[in-house]
């Protein structure tokens, strides 16, 4: 969809008018897409980009050679970034989340293709228009990279673990006893050892270089850090969340509108529970969940997960180590809302009955769920790496079992 704006748009880009001839471009466009002068950096060789305003819009080109397809693009956000789907020679090869609004980032799509001429089609898949914003995609180039052997799995030093997550070694911590409710926007929590819970109720809060331990939650379900409300832009980084007691009512991080980076979370039931939009977990170590008797469950035990998604859109799970959960490493339940636009990229994933489990819970299909470039370990129902309803298709790209190198496939459930 395209907002009607003046020639200089509110989003900081100059729109072409019908009177202007379309500039030369690598791309041809279909179904309302347009060619415009480039507005991001680095400047593409053509000086243009293909603007995709709606899901029906398509940018096409032909590339020659062998190897993987590489596309460049940036995205205009509207309650989340745009996703594009890349089809090569009539087969969907992958998708990309265009996370930057100013930089044409490079996205490598799918696996290597043989020598030849290849037809590339790019379309946006999650158009959105509100009274205040418009989500669009801008594609700057496409080319074929030189084929090369697949790289080996990253070395252990690159995998999130005890050495590179949590409160940094040598940090001087101040003891804080009691619970903390944050109601002032822009609050920074830095260098604290919190023997209690943190409840975030304001925007632009930062929690860093700290430990949060909680306390006995009693009969009430609590999280070491919770952020349920109307806040935005919660940043949590270089922080350790470790439960002070073993309780089936104790979780780690629970909420929405947060970015969690380099966290070490353990000794809780669900290490992360996502309850809404714009939630990112990256470069973190989620491990050693509590698996305890729980009379509220049909089987009498907690259903502990590394990451449980209760609902929301624009969710990124990237470059994490997810181990130690009995139920699932990533569990989608849709108990709160529909789930859409989830990217699971570059993680080390293991344990659970099936490591990733998608359940619609009667709320309809889970949409735009992409799993790519992940290393899978074992699960209790090995080799069930992913299970999903047939009505909630999962885009799978280059996911392998670490032990065998075999590709991970989706088991279709009810």
C-alpha positions in Angstrom: 0.0 0.0 0.0 1.2 3.5 -0.6 0.4 6.5 1.5 -0.6 9.7 -0.3 2.0 12.2 0.7 3.7 15.3 -0.8 6.7 15.0 -3.1 9.0 15.0 -0.1 7.5 12.2 2.1 7.2 12.3 5.8 9.5 9.3 5.9 12.4 11.2 4.5 12.4 10.1 0.9 11.6 11.9 -2.3 8.8 10.2 -4.3 8.8 10.1 -8.1 5.8 11.5 -9.9 3.9 10.2 -12.9 5.4 13.0 -15.0 9.0 11.7 -14.4 10.3 8.9 -16.6 11.5 5.9 -14.6 15.3 5.9 -14.3 17.3 2.9 -15.6 17.4 -0.1 -13.3 18.6 -3.6 -13.0 15.0 -4.6 -12.1 11.8 -4.7 -14.1 8.7 -4.2 -12.0 5.2 -5.6 -12.0 1.8 -5.0 -10.5 2.3 -1.4 -9.3 5.9 -1.6 -8.1 8.0 1.4 -9.2 11.7 2.3 -10.0 13.0 5.2 -8.0 16.2 7.0 -7.4 18.1 5.4 -4.6 17.8 7.0 -1.2 19.8 4.6 1.0 23.5 3.8 1.3 25.8 2.5 -0.1 24.6 3.8 -3.4 23.8 0.9 -5.8 25.5 0.9 -9.2 22.3 1.7 -11.0 21.5 4.6 -8.7 18.0 3.3 -8.2 15.9 0.9 -6.2 12.7 -1.0 -6.9 10.0 0.1 -4.5 7.5 -2.6 -3.4 4.5 -0.9 -2.0 2.1 -3.9 -1.6 2.3 -7.7 -1.5 1.2 -8.0 -5.1 4.2 -5.9 -6.3 7.1 -7.7 -7.8 10.7 -6.8 -8.9 12.3 -9.1 -11.4 15.8 -9.5 -12.9 18.0 -12.1 -14.5 21.4 -13.1 -13.0 24.0 -15.4 -14.4 26.6 -17.6 -12.8 26.7 -20.3 -10.1 26.4 -20.0 -6.3 23.8 -18.4 -4.1 21.6 -15.4 -4.9 22.4 -12.2 -3.1 19.9 -9.4 -2.8 20.3 -5.9 -1.4 17.5 -3.9 0.2 16.2 -1.7 3.0 12.8 -1.4 4.6 10.3 1.3 5.6 9.0 0.2 9.0 5.4 0.2 10.2 5.0 -1.7 13.5 7.8 -3.9 12.3 10.1 -4.4 9.3 9.1 -5.7 5.9 9.9 -9.2 4.7 10.6 -10.1 1.1 10.3 -13.5 -0.5 12.8 -14.4 -3.2 11.8 -16.9 -5.9 14.5 -18.2 -8.3 13.5 -20.1 -11.5 10.0 -20.6 -10.1 11.0 -22.0 -6.7 10.9 -20.0 -3.5 14.5 -20.0 -2.3 14.2 -17.9 0.9 13.2 -14.7 2.6 14.8 -11.7 4.2 13.8 -9.3 6.9 14.8 -5.8 5.8 15.8 -4.4 9.1 17.4 -1.1 8.2 15.5 2.0 6.9 18.6 3.8 5.6 21.2 1.1 4.5 20.9 -1.4 1.7 22.0 -4.5 3.5 23.1 -7.7 1.8 21.0 -10.8 2.2 22.3 -14.2 1.0 19.4 -16.4 -0.1 19.1 -20.2 -0.1 21.7 -22.7 -1.2 24.1 -22.8 -4.2 22.6 -23.0 -7.7 24.4 -24.5 -10.8 26.0 -22.5 -13.5 23.4 -20.8 -15.8 21.0 -17.9 -16.2 18.5 -17.6 -13.4 15.2 -15.7 -13.2 14.8 -13.8 -9.9 11.5 -12.5 -8.6 11.2 -10.5 -5.3 8.0 -9.6 -3.6 7.0 -8.2 -0.2 4.9 -10.6 2.0 3.8 -8.5 5.0 2.5 -5.1 3.7 1.0 -2.9 6.4 -0.6 0.5 6.4 -2.0 2.5 9.3 -3.0 6.1 9.9 0.5 6.9 10.9 2.9 4.7 9.0 3.4 2.6 5.8 5.5 -0.5 5.5 7.4 -0.8 2.2 10.5 -2.6 0.7 13.2 -1.1 -1.5 15.4 -3.5 -3.4 18.7 -2.1 -4.7 20.4 -5.1 -6.4 20.5 -8.8 -7.0 23.5 -10.9 -8.1 25.0 -14.4 -8.0 27.9 -14.9 -5.6 30.7 -17.3 -6.5 30.0 -20.8 -5.4 32.1 -22.1 -2.6 32.0 -25.1 -0.2 29.6 -24.6 2.7 31.5 -23.2 5.7 31.9 -25.4 8.8 29.8 -24.7 11.9 31.1 -21.6 13.8 33.7 -22.4 16.4 32.7 -22.8 20.1 34.1 -19.3 20.8 31.4 -17.8 18.6 28.6 -19.6 20.3 26.8 -17.9 23.2 28.0 -19.5 26.4 29.2 -18.7 29.9 32.2 -16.8 28.6 30.4 -14.2 26.4 26.9 -13.7 28.0 25.6 -12.4 31.2 27.2 -9.8 33.5 30.8 -9.2 32.3 33.6 -10.6 34.5 35.1 -8.0 36.7 31.9 -5.9 37.0 31.5 -4.3 40.4 27.9 -4.9 41.5 25.9 -3.0 44.1 23.5 -5.2 46.2 19.8 -4.3 45.9 17.3 -6.1 48.1 13.6 -5.9 47.2 11.5 -5.5 44.1 11.9 -2.7 41.6 9.0 -1.2 39.7 10.3 1.2 36.9 7.8 4.0 36.0 10.1 6.7 34.7 11.0 6.8 31.0 14.7 6.5 30.2 15.7 4.8 33.5 19.0 3.0 33.3 19.7 0.1 35.7 23.5 -0.5 35.6 25.7 -2.6 37.9 23.1 -4.0 40.3 22.7 -7.4 42.0 18.9 -7.4 42.4 17.6 -9.8 45.1 14.0 -9.4 43.9 12.0 -8.8 40.7 12.1 -5.9 38.2 8.8 -4.8 36.7 9.2 -2.4 33.7 6.3 0.0 33.1 8.0 2.9 31.2 9.5 3.4 27.8 13.2 3.6 26.8 14.4 1.7 29.9 17.9 0.1 29.8 19.0 -2.8 32.1 22.6 -3.7 31.8 25.7 -5.2 33.5 23.5 -6.6 36.3 22.2 -9.8 38.0 18.5 -10.4 38.7 17.7 -13.2 41.1 14.1 -12.8 42.1 12.7 -14.5 45.3 10.2 -17.1 46.2 7.1 -16.2 44.1 4.7 -18.3 46.2 1.5 -19.2 44.4 1.8 -16.3 41.9 3.5 -16.7 38.6 6.3 -14.1 38.4 9.2 -13.3 36.0 12.6 -12.0 37.1 12.1 -9.2 34.6 8.5 -8.5 33.4 7.4 -5.9 30.8 3.7 -6.4 29.9 2.4 -2.9 29.4 2.3 -0.1 26.9 6.1 0.6 27.1 8.4 0.7 24.1 12.1 0.0 23.5 13.1 -1.9 26.6 16.8 -2.8 26.2 18.4 -5.5 28.3 22.0 -6.4 27.8 25.0 -8.1 29.4 22.8 -9.3 32.3 22.4 -12.6 34.2 18.9 -13.8 35.2 19.2 -16.7 37.6 16.4 -17.9 39.8 17.2 -17.7 43.5 14.7 -20.5 44.3 13.4 -23.6 42.5 9.7 -22.8 41.9 7.2 -23.9 39.2 5.9 -20.3 39.3 9.2 -18.6 38.3 10.1 -17.5 34.8 13.0 -15.5 33.4 12.1 -12.6 31.0 8.5 -12.1 30.2 6.9 -9.4 28.0 7.0 -7.5 24.7 8.6 -4.6 23.0 12.1 -5.6 24.2 15.6 -6.3 22.8 17.5 -8.8 24.9 21.3 -9.1 24.0 23.9 -11.3 25.6 21.8 -12.5 28.4 22.5 -15.6 30.6 19.2 -17.0 31.8 18.9 -20.2 33.9 17.2 -21.9 36.9 13.7 -20.8 35.8 10.8 -22.6 34.1 10.5 -20.6 30.8 13.7 -18.6 30.3 11.9 -16.2 27.9 8.2 -15.7 27.3 7.2 -13.4 24.5 3.7 -11.8 24.9 3.6 -9.4 22.0 5.1 -7.4 19.2 8.7 -6.2 18.5 10.6 -8.6 20.6 14.2 -9.7 20.0 16.4 -12.3 21.7 19.9 -12.3 20.4 23.4 -13.5 21.3 22.1 -15.0 24.5 22.5 -18.3 26.4 19.3 -19.8 27.6 19.9 -23.0 29.6 19.3 -25.3 32.5 15.5 -24.8 32.8 13.7 -26.0 35.9 11.6 -29.1 35.3 9.4 -29.6 38.4 6.2 -31.3 39.5 3.2 -29.1 38.6 -0.4 -30.3 39.5 -1.8 -27.8 37.1 -0.5 -29.7 34.1 -2.2 -32.8 32.7 1.1 -34.8 32.9 1.9 -33.4 36.4 5.1 -31.6 35.3 6.1 -28.1 34.2 6.1 -27.5 30.4 9.4 -25.6 30.4 10.6 -23.9 27.2 13.7 -21.9 26.3 11.5 -19.4 24.4 7.7 -19.5 24.5 5.8 -17.2 22.1 2.3 -16.5 23.3 1.6 -14.2 20.4 2.8 -11.1 18.5 4.6 -10.0 15.3 8.0 -8.8 14.3 9.9 -11.3 16.5 13.6 -12.0 16.0 15.4 -15.0 17.6 19.0 -14.8 16.4 22.4 -16.2 17.3 21.4 -17.8 20.7 22.2 -21.1 22.4 18.9 -22.7 23.4 19.4 -25.9 25.5 18.0 -27.5 28.6 14.2 -27.2 28.2 12.1 -30.3 28.6 9.1 -29.2 26.5 10.6 -27.2 23.6 13.5 -24.9 22.7 11.0 -22.6 20.9 7.2 -23.1 21.6 4.5 -21.1 19.9 1.1 -21.3 21.6 -0.9 -18.2 20.5 -2.5 -18.1 23.9 -2.5 -14.3 23.9 -2.7 -13.4 20.2 -2.0 -14.5 16.6 1.7 -15.0 15.8 3.3 -13.5 12.6 6.6 -12.5 11.2 9.0 -14.6 13.2 12.6 -15.0 12.1 14.7 -17.8 13.8 18.2 -17.3 12.4 21.7 -18.6 13.2 20.9 -20.3 16.6 22.2 -23.5 18.3 19.0 -25.3 19.2 18.6 -28.5 21.2 16.3 -30.5 23.6 12.6 -30.5 24.0 10.2 -33.2 22.7 10.5 -31.5 19.3 13.0 -28.6 19.5 10.6 -26.2 17.8 6.8 -26.7 18.3 4.1 -24.6 16.6 0.5 -24.8 17.9 -2.3 -22.7 16.5 -4.5 -23.1 19.6 -7.6 -22.4 17.6 -6.5 -18.8 16.6 -5.7 -19.6 13.0 -2.4 -20.1 11.0 0.9 -18.9 12.2 2.2 -16.8 9.3 5.7 -15.9 8.0 7.6 -18.2 10.3 11.1 -18.5 8.9 13.8 -20.9 10.3 17.2 -20.5 8.6 20.9 -21.2 9.2 20.4 -23.0 12.5 22.4 -25.8 14.1 20.2 -28.5 15.7 21.2 -30.9 18.4 19.2 -33.8 19.7 15.6 -33.8 21.1 13.6 -36.2 23.2 11.8 -37.2 20.0 14.9 -37.1 17.8 15.0 -36.5 14.8 11.9 -34.2 15.4 13.6 -30.8 15.0 10.4 -28.9 14.1 6.7 -29.9 14.3 4.0 -27.6 12.9 0.4 -27.8 11.6 0.0 -28.2 7.9 -1.9 -24.9 7.9 1.1 -23.0 9.4 3.9 -23.5 6.8 7.4 -22.9 7.9 10.1 -21.5 5.5 13.1 -23.7 6.0 16.6 -22.7 4.8 19.9 -24.4 5.5 19.1 -25.9 8.9 21.2 -28.9 9.8 21.7 -31.5 12.6 25.2 -30.8 13.9 26.1 -34.4 14.5 25.2 -35.7 11.0 25.0 -32.7 8.7 21.6 -33.8 7.6 19.0 -31.2 6.7 16.3 -30.6 9.3 12.8 -31.1 8.0 9.3 -30.2 9.3 7.1 -32.9 10.9 3.5 -32.1 10.1 1.2 -32.2 13.1 -2.5 -31.6 13.6 
